[in-house]
């Protein structure tokens, strides 16, 4: 299956918040490559892998208290 990349706009501000979310997401989706770009004005969350379901990513981020929207 071909890898796909989903890019999300978030309200994550700090490195500690990003690291916490990365740990949660990586535990749930161990085969995905996940990273944040906090330097970007949209505080980008990038998820790469096969069969990435943006609804599940957004749901998990929201459960942690953050906003997460697919960047078009």
Buried (B, 14 or more C-beta within 10 A) or exposed (E): EEEEEBBBBBEBEEEEBBEBBBEBBEEEBEEBEBEBBBEEEBBBBBBBBEEBEBEEBBEBBEEBEBEBBEBE
